[in-house]
Amino acid sequence: MTSAITGKDPLMGFRASPAMRASIVRWAESQSDKPSLSEALRRLAELGLTVKAPRKQPEAARAERAKDLAANVIDSFPALTADVEETASRKRYLLKGPEEFRDVRVDRAKKK
């Protein structure tokens, strides 16, 4: 299937590593009509444009998610000798981070 507008639209070019070029050639060879390299690139570009990019989560949401994941991992550790209060204290310390690193954390507001 050759594009009806081939030869009329502006030419576009890009550099590709030998490995990428080989991958594109293999993809083209796997198609039933064995498109040319140019046609294969057009088709792959069209396919890529139909894929929705994942929405990027806001920084605060990612930080909260990381904190939740860390809390779940901490909760999965067996508390062999610590009582409930000591376990909660250790968990808060781990989630907050060691004092000596709190000033350099970029995900937290600086205390004045």
Backbone torsions as a table, in degrees:
resi	resn	phi	psi	omega
1	MET	NA	107.0	-179.6
2	THR	-94.8	138.9	-179.9
3	SER	-62.7	137.0	-179.5
4	ALA	-70.2	-18.7	-176.1
5	ILE	-103.4	8.7	179.8
6	THR	-58.5	134.7	178.7
7	GLY	90.4	-9.5	-178.9
8	LYS	-108.4	-25.3	-178.9
9	ASP	-89.9	159.3	179.2
10	PRO	-59.9	145.3	178.2
11	LEU	-75.1	138.0	175.1
12	MET	-123.6	147.2	178.8
13	GLY	-142.5	159.4	175.5
14	PHE	-155.0	161.8	177.7
15	ARG	-92.4	139.9	179.3
16	ALA	-135.7	140.2	176.6
17	SER	-66.6	159.9	176.6
18	PRO	-57.3	-35.8	179.6
19	ALA	-66.4	-41.9	179.7
20	MET	-66.2	-43.7	179.2
21	ARG	-60.0	-43.9	179.1
22	ALA	-62.0	-38.4	178.0
23	SER	-64.0	-41.2	179.4
24	ILE	-66.0	-42.7	178.5
25	VAL	-62.1	-43.1	178.6
26	ARG	-62.1	-41.6	178.7
27	TRP	-61.5	-45.4	-178.9
28	ALA	-62.0	-40.7	-179.7
29	GLU	-67.1	-24.0	-179.6
30	SER	-82.4	-9.9	178.9
31	GLN	-80.1	147.8	-175.1
32	SER	-63.8	-32.5	-177.4
33	ASP	-98.5	5.6	176.9
34	LYS	46.2	68.1	-177.9
35	PRO	-67.5	159.2	175.2
36	SER	-67.2	168.9	179.3
37	LEU	-60.6	-42.0	179.3
38	SER	-62.2	-45.5	180.0
39	GLU	-66.0	-38.4	178.0
40	ALA	-61.5	-42.7	178.5
41	LEU	-63.4	-41.4	177.8
42	ARG	-61.1	-46.4	-179.6
43	ARG	-62.9	-43.5	179.6
44	LEU	-64.4	-38.5	177.0
45	ALA	-63.6	-43.2	178.5
46	GLU	-62.6	-42.0	177.1
47	LEU	-61.8	-43.9	180.0
48	GLY	-62.1	-34.9	-179.4
49	LEU	-73.9	-15.5	178.4
50	THR	-86.9	-12.6	-178.5
51	VAL	-85.0	129.4	177.8
52	LYS	-80.3	131.6	177.2
53	ALA	-74.0	141.8	178.0
54	PRO	-63.9	141.3	178.3
55	ARG	-71.3	134.8	178.8
56	LYS	-80.3	128.9	179.4
57	GLN	-73.6	145.4	174.6
58	PRO	-60.5	152.1	-177.9
59	GLU	-54.2	-41.9	-178.6
60	ALA	-64.2	-38.9	179.9
61	ALA	-67.6	-39.2	177.8
62	ARG	-66.1	-40.2	178.8
63	ALA	-63.9	-41.3	178.6
64	GLU	-65.2	-40.7	178.3
65	ARG	-63.4	-42.8	178.6
66	ALA	-62.8	-40.6	178.6
67	LYS	-63.5	-42.7	178.1
68	ASP	-62.8	-42.8	178.6
69	LEU	-63.4	-42.6	178.6
70	ALA	-63.2	-41.6	178.9
71	ALA	-62.0	-40.4	178.2
72	ASN	-63.9	-40.7	178.4
73	VAL	-65.8	-43.5	179.1
74	ILE	-61.5	-41.7	179.1
75	ASP	-63.7	-25.6	-178.0
76	SER	-78.2	-16.0	178.1
77	PHE	-73.7	136.2	179.0
78	PRO	-72.4	134.0	176.2
79	ALA	-91.0	95.3	-172.5
80	LEU	-71.3	-44.7	-175.8
81	THR	-123.1	-9.4	-174.0
82	ALA	-86.3	142.3	174.4
83	ASP	-80.5	178.5	-174.7
84	VAL	-60.3	-43.6	-178.7
85	GLU	-65.6	-43.1	179.2
86	GLU	-65.2	-40.2	178.1
87	THR	-62.3	-43.9	178.8
88	ALA	-63.5	-39.4	179.0
89	SER	-64.6	-44.1	179.1
90	ARG	-64.0	-39.6	179.4
91	LYS	-63.7	-45.3	177.9
92	ARG	-59.5	-41.7	-179.5
93	TYR	-63.4	-44.3	-179.8
94	LEU	-65.2	-40.7	-179.2
95	LEU	-71.5	-34.3	-179.4
96	LYS	-76.8	-33.8	180.0
97	GLY	95.8	156.4	179.4
98	PRO	-60.8	145.3	-177.8
99	GLU	-53.8	-42.1	-175.3
100	GLU	-65.7	-15.3	179.4
101	PHE	-105.9	-7.8	-175.7
102	ARG	-62.9	-33.0	-178.4
103	ASP	-72.0	-23.6	-176.7
104	VAL	-97.8	-2.8	-179.9
105	ARG	-70.6	128.6	-178.0
106	VAL	-88.5	-11.5	-178.0
107	ASP	-91.0	2.5	-179.4
108	ARG	-126.1	145.8	177.6
109	ALA	-68.8	145.7	179.5
110	LYS	-75.6	135.7	175.8
111	LYS	-85.0	139.7	-178.5
112	LYS	-110.0	NA	NA
